[in-house]
Amino acid sequence: MAAMTPFSDDAIIQTLQAMPDAVLAVDSSGIIAFTNHHVDLLTGYTRSELVGKSVDVLVPTSRRETHTH
């Protein structure tokens, strides 16, 4: 039986959304899985423009060649 946690996925997402800092989660292959509203303000991209895209879209073009995630 899996260990029970007092936090649901919804509670974690709500907490991340409420944080005063930009929060971006990237999976092991470098794909953006989550952003909060502050990422929108910081980058100028909306959540729907970023989620599902490579984190490389946030790396300046001049640095993409040497960037590794």
TINUTOR-774209 format. One record per atom (N, C-alpha, C, O): x, y, z. Coordinates in steps of 0.02 Angstrom, whole numbers, padded with zeros to 5 digits, always signed. Example, Ala and Ser with C-alpha at 12.3 -4.5 7.8 and 13.67 -1.06 7.14 Angstrom:
2
+00660-00284+00390+00615-00225+00390+00660-00165+00390+00712-00166+00423+00642-00112+00354+00684-00053+00357+00645+00002+00394+00670+00057+00402
This chain:
69
+00042-00059+00000+00000+00000+00000+00044+00062+00000+00093+00066+00037+00028+00111-00041+00066+00173-00046+00056+00215+00016+00003+00215+00047+00108+00252+00034+00104+00297+00092+00055+00353+00077+00053+00379+00021+00017+00372+00126-00031+00426+00117+00003+00492+00132+00046+00496+00176-00015+00542+00096+00012+00609+00107-00046+00656+00121-00100+00647+00093-00035+00707+00163-00089+00754+00177-00100+00803+00120-00146+00844+00122-00058+00800+00068-00063+00847+00013-00088+00812-00050-00065+00757-00066-00134+00843-00084-00155+00817-00148-00117+00853-00203-00086+00905-00190-00119+00826-00263-00087+00860-00319-00116+00930-00327-00079+00977-00342-00181+00936-00318-00214+01002-00324-00186+01051-00272-00175+01109-00288-00175+01028-00212-00148+01071-00159-00078+01094-00176-00060+01151-00164-00038+01049-00204+00030+01067-00224+00029+01118-00280+00066+01168-00278-00013+01108-00330-00018+01154-00386-00043+01223-00361-00017+01274-00382-00092+01223-00318-00117+01286-00291-00062+01323-00253-00057+01384-00257-00022+01286-00216+00034+01316-00179+00085+01346-00227+00108+01402-00217+00102+01309-00279+00151+01334-00327+00124+01395-00364+00161+01441-00379+00059+01395-00379+00028+01452-00412+00030+01514-00368+00037+01570-00393+00023+01505-00303+00020+01561-00256+00088+01588-00237+00092+01641-00205+00141+01554-00254+00208+01576-00235+00223+01644-00268+00202+01657-00324+00261+01686-00233+00277+01752-00260+00334+01751-00311+00352+01803-00339+00363+01692-00323+00419+01685-00369+00397+01646-00431+00348+01610-00430+00435+01654-00484+00422+01615-00544+00442+01542-00530+00496+01529-00505+00398+01496-00547+00410+01424-00538+00399+01390-00605+00346+01396-00636+00449+01353-00626+00447+01316-00689+00471+01245-00676+00524+01236-00647+00432+01196-00695+00452+01126-00687+00466+01096-00755+00426+01104-00802+00522+01062-00760+00544+01031-00823+00554+00957-00811+00584+00938-00761+00530+00915-00857+00540+00843-00848+00611+00823-00868+00651+00865-00889+00626+00759-00861+00695+00735-00872+00718+00742-00944+00778+00738-00958+00672+00751-00990+00692+00760-01060+00694+00834-01081+00703+00849-01140+00685+00879-01032+00690+00950-01047+00625+00982-01071+00627+01037-01098+00569+00948-01061+00504+00975-01082+00471+01010-01023+00469+00982-00968+00447+01070-01034+00415+01109-00981+00348+01076-00964+00305+01066-01008+00339+01060-00900+00278+01026-00877+00232+01072-00838+00172+01060-00834+00260+01125-00809+00220+01170-00767+00253+01239-00765+00314+01245-00762+00211+01290-00765+00234+01358-00750+00180+01392-00708+00121+01376-00713+00201+01439-00667+00151+01479-00632+00147+01548-00666+00184+01562-00713+00101+01589-00642+00087+01654-00673+00149+01699-00675+00157+01739-00722+00192+01693-00626+00251+01737-00625+00300+01721-00682+00338+01765-00703+00299+01660-00706+00340+01643-00765+00314+01682-00825+00353+01707-00865+00247+01687-00831+00217+01726-00885+00242+01798-00883+00262+01827-00934+00241+01827-00823+00262+01897-00815+00337+01906-00829+00357+01956-00859+00377+01859-00809+00449+01863-00817+00471+01853-00889+00516+01887-00913+00439+01805-00923+00462+01787-00990+00423+01818-01047+00448+01826-01103+00361+01837-01033+00318+01863-01086+00281+01808-01123+00239+01822-01167+00295+01745-01106+00259+01689-01136+00202+01669-01089+00208+01674-01028+00147+01646-01118+00092+01620-01077+00106+01547-01061+00147+01514-01093+00072+01522-01010+00079+01452-00991+00065+01406-01051+00102+01358-01062+00013+01421-01088-00004+01377-01145+00049+01379-01200+00055+01332-01239+00087+01433-01203+00142+01436-01252+00203+01396-01229+00243+01375-01271+00211+01386-01164+00271+01353-01139+00262+01279-01123+00305+01238-01140+00207+01260-01091+00197+01191-01070+00197+01146-01132+00161+01157-01180+00238+01094-01129+00245+01047-01185+00302+01064-01231+00319+01025-01276+00333+01122-01221+00390+01143-01263+00455+01128-01228+00457+01118-01167+00509+01127-01266+00575+01118-01237+00595+01180-01197+00579+01236-01216+00629+01169-01142+00653+01224-01102+00701+01269-01143+00714+01326-01125+00727+01242-01196+00772+01280-01239+00741+01343-01268+00776+01389-01287+00674+01346-01271+00642+01407-01297+00656+01466-01252+00648+01523-01273+00676+01454-01189+00691+01508-01142+00765+01525-01140+00786+01573-01106+00805+01487-01176+00877+01499-01179+00891+01545-01238+00867+01532-01293+00930+01598-01228+00946+01642-01284+00976+01603-01342+01015+01557-01333+00957+01623-01402+00980+01588-01463+01056+01580-01463+01081+01527-01483+01092+01630-01441+01165+01627-01442+01193+01575-01394+01251+01556-01400+01153+01551-01346+01176+01503-01296+01147+01432-01307+01169+01385-01274+01100+01425-01352+01065+01360-01361+01112+01304-01381+01103+01247-01361+01162+01320-01421+01207+01269-01446+01245+01235-01388+01260+01175-01392+01261+01272-01336+01299+01244-01280+01256+01226-01220+01282+01200-01171+01192+01241-01224+01147+01227-01167+01129+01153-01163+01113+01122-01213+01133+01126-01103+01110+01058-01091+01059+01060-01035+01066+01098-00988+01008+01019-01039+00959+01016-00986+00970+00954-00949+00935+00939-00901
